[in-house]
Amino acid sequence: MRGKEESADMREAEEEIVWEETLGMLKDAEQQFNSSIKTFKHPETYAYLAKVHARLDQPGQTIKDYQDGLERFPDDITLMIGLARTYERLNQMDESVATYKQVAKTKANDIESIACIATDYFYDDQPEVALSYYRRIMQMGITTPELFMNVGLCCFYSQHFDIAIACIERAHQEMEKEIAADVWYNTGQIALNIGDVKMATRCFRLALTCDADHAESLTNLGVIMMKQDKWEQARSLFYSAVAKAPHQFEPHFNLALLCEQSPFDQFDIKLVFRMEFIRKLVTS
């Protein structure tokens, strides 16, 4: 009975610490989690402590918390996924993918790790390998519009055009408002790849109808306008993309390119955006 009482008291204490984290009392939560680890080591405690340091904007300490937990509990899925997500936020994609692969070895049906590995293969110009991972997710019964869109993209770049069209149509049928902009944007990308600029323009405009802050669609529309010598429209679109997503380098680069090609822009404007683009490349 005493063991059960101590276990109940420990759960109540941990719930109080979680409430402190939820209420924004991060320093108090950090102190209590450290005290809890000294008393009784548990993987969830390491995970909560890492979340506290993440909210305190201490990514190095966050990684250390996850690694300390994995030294004690080497096969814990929660700690490995948290570590992989932290690496991904820091743009350390090699470490992130390697951690996700460890998760997949430990738990073969973990959907997040399989999807992230597939995404890495896709952007590494291996759509056929990525397609095999996405098919594995579909075999587990997952049928989301995001998955169908990704399968369609993989099939398109693998030159399985008939399957690609069917998957993209399925994604459009099942998409919800939250992802509609991304679905239309990817459809516009496919239209550009087949040379249908008119259809691509319509897709990007539909993406902006679903989400007015979709910077990628603004940038692509600006490029299309620039190719058509519509300088003022292109510049307006690039400015909007820069304002909505200052972390992306594409609108900065294209705006600098427009300033160089357009006869109406002043030298100081070109210099400002060239320097902004170079600064972002250096710091990324």
PABA-943899 format. One line per field, with one value per residue (C-alpha): residue number from 1; y, x, z. Coordinates in steps of 0.05 Angstrom, whole numbers. Layout:
% PABA-943899
n = (NUM:...);
Y = (Y:...);
X = (X:...);
Z = (Z:...);
//
This chain:
% PABA-943899
n = (1:2:3:4:5:6:7:8:9:10:11:12:13:14:15:16:17:18:19:20:21:22:23:24:25:26:27:28:29:30:31:32:33:34:35:36:37:38:39:40:41:42:43:44:45:46:47:48:49:50:51:52:53:54:55:56:57:58:59:60:61:62:63:64:65:66:67:68:69:70:71:72:73:74:75:76:77:78:79:80:81:82:83:84:85:86:87:88:89:90:91:92:93:94:95:96:97:98:99:100:101:102:103:104:105:106:107:108:109:110:111:112:113:114:115:116:117:118:119:120:121:122:123:124:125:126:127:128:129:130:131:132:133:134:135:136:137:138:139:140:141:142:143:144:145:146:147:148:149:150:151:152:153:154:155:156:157:158:159:160:161:162:163:164:165:166:167:168:169:170:171:172:173:174:175:176:177:178:179:180:181:182:183:184:185:186:187:188:189:190:191:192:193:194:195:196:197:198:199:200:201:202:203:204:205:206:207:208:209:210:211:212:213:214:215:216:217:218:219:220:221:222:223:224:225:226:227:228:229:230:231:232:233:234:235:236:237:238:239:240:241:242:243:244:245:246:247:248:249:250:251:252:253:254:255:256:257:258:259:260:261:262:263:264:265:266:267:268:269:270:271:272:273:274:275:276:277:278:279:280:281:282:283:284);
Y = (0:47:38:56:118:141:129:169:226:227:231:288:325:316:341:404:414:406:459:506:496:507:572:599:590:560:572:541:482:473:471:421:375:374:356:302:271:268:233:185:181:172:184:231:275:283:299:352:383:387:421:473:488:491:544:581:582:539:488:463:446:415:367:351:335:286:254:247:212:166:146:121:96:82:56:107:131:196:219:199:235:297:297:289:346:391:376:391:459:475:455:398:351:297:287:291:238:193:197:183:121:98:108:67:10:10:19:-2:27:97:141:206:175:140:204:245:194:194:270:270:220:262:326:286:272:200:201:126:110:162:130:62:95:131:66:35:88:75:1:18:48:122:158:233:284:304:233:227:293:268:202:241:284:223:187:249:257:182:189:148:200:160:144:215:245:198:212:288:285:245:297:352:313:303:366:412:487:484:449:474:526:475:427:481:504:434:426:492:465:404:450:489:425:405:475:497:568:589:531:543:616:595:544:595:646:593:578:652:651:596:629:701:693:636:666:609:622:697:684:637:685:740:698:685:759:776:727:762:831:854:888:926:865:821:872:879:803:797:853:817:751:784:816:751:705:744:679:652:670:659:724:764:733:743:814:829:796:838:902:883:868:923:991:1028:1012:1051:1024:1032:986:933:938:932:868:838:849:821:759:749:759:706:657:668:659:599);
X = (0:57:86:19:12:82:67:2:38:91:38:3:70:85:16:29:95:61:10:68:95:26:16:83:121:180:236:196:178:251:272:218:233:307:288:241:297:343:288:262:285:228:229:169:205:264:215:179:245:267:201:213:282:254:203:261:295:353:360:428:402:340:383:424:360:337:407:411:344:364:427:381:325:358:296:244:204:181:252:277:221:230:304:290:240:291:344:293:276:350:355:403:368:421:418:342:334:385:344:279:311:329:256:234:281:253:180:168:97:113:79:116:185:165:136:197:244:202:204:280:286:238:278:342:317:297:221:219:247:201:142:157:154:89:59:78:38:-22:-17:-27:-94:-77:-116:-107:-107:-36:-13:-48:-16:53:42:18:80:125:89:94:168:176:138:78:32:-33:-27:-4:-67:-112:-77:-80:-154:-165:-128:-172:-234:-216:-177:-201:-195:-130:-90:-127:-74:-17:-56:-69:3:30:-20:7:78:58:25:89:128:84:88:16:30:-43:-66:-9:-29:-100:-76:-32:-89:-135:-82:-82:-158:-154:-96:-78:-12:14:82:103:44:59:131:112:60:112:160:105:89:163:169:111:145:92:143:97:53:114:146:82:77:149:141:80:117:176:128:91:152:216:252:247:303:264:224:287:327:272:260:335:333:273:308:368:327:275:296:251:285:339:408:399:338:377:435:389:357:422:453:391:394:469:459:405:448:507:465:425);
Z = (0:15:-55:-86:-42:-62:-135:-130:-94:-149:-204:-168:-161:-235:-255:-214:-250:-318:-297:-280:-350:-381:-342:-366:-301:-339:-289:-233:-278:-297:-224:-206:-265:-247:-176:-201:-244:-183:-143:-196:-269:-319:-395:-393:-342:-390:-446:-405:-384:-456:-475:-420:-448:-518:-495:-461:-530:-507:-564:-541:-472:-504:-544:-482:-443:-496:-501:-426:-426:-483:-445:-390:-435:-503:-539:-516:-576:-544:-530:-599:-635:-592:-609:-683:-682:-647:-699:-754:-723:-723:-796:-779:-827:-829:-754:-755:-809:-775:-710:-747:-778:-707:-689:-749:-729:-659:-679:-751:-754:-729:-782:-766:-775:-840:-869:-850:-881:-944:-947:-942:-999:-1042:-1033:-1045:-1116:-1101:-1111:-1124:-1056:-1023:-1058:-1025:-956:-971:-997:-931:-895:-940:-925:-851:-868:-870:-926:-914:-971:-952:-963:-1030:-1052:-1033:-1068:-1129:-1129:-1122:-1179:-1223:-1214:-1223:-1289:-1266:-1294:-1294:-1219:-1204:-1234:-1195:-1129:-1140:-1157:-1093:-1053:-1082:-1065:-992:-976:-920:-914:-873:-927:-990:-1004:-1003:-1047:-1100:-1095:-1109:-1166:-1195:-1189:-1231:-1282:-1288:-1299:-1357:-1387:-1374:-1347:-1352:-1308:-1260:-1252:-1236:-1185:-1150:-1148:-1119:-1066:-1048:-1045:-993:-955:-970:-932:-975:-993:-1039:-1085:-1085:-1105:-1161:-1187:-1185:-1227:-1278:-1282:-1289:-1347:-1380:-1370:-1321:-1277:-1230:-1215:-1204:-1157:-1117:-1110:-1088:-1036:-1008:-1005:-969:-918:-905:-903:-890:-873:-944:-991:-1056:-1056:-1037:-1093:-1146:-1124:-1131:-1199:-1219:-1197:-1239:-1302:-1295:-1324:-1274:-1208:-1174:-1156:-1081:-1082:-1119:-1071:-1010:-1033:-1058:-990:-955:-998:-986:-911:-909:-947:-900:-837:-861);
//
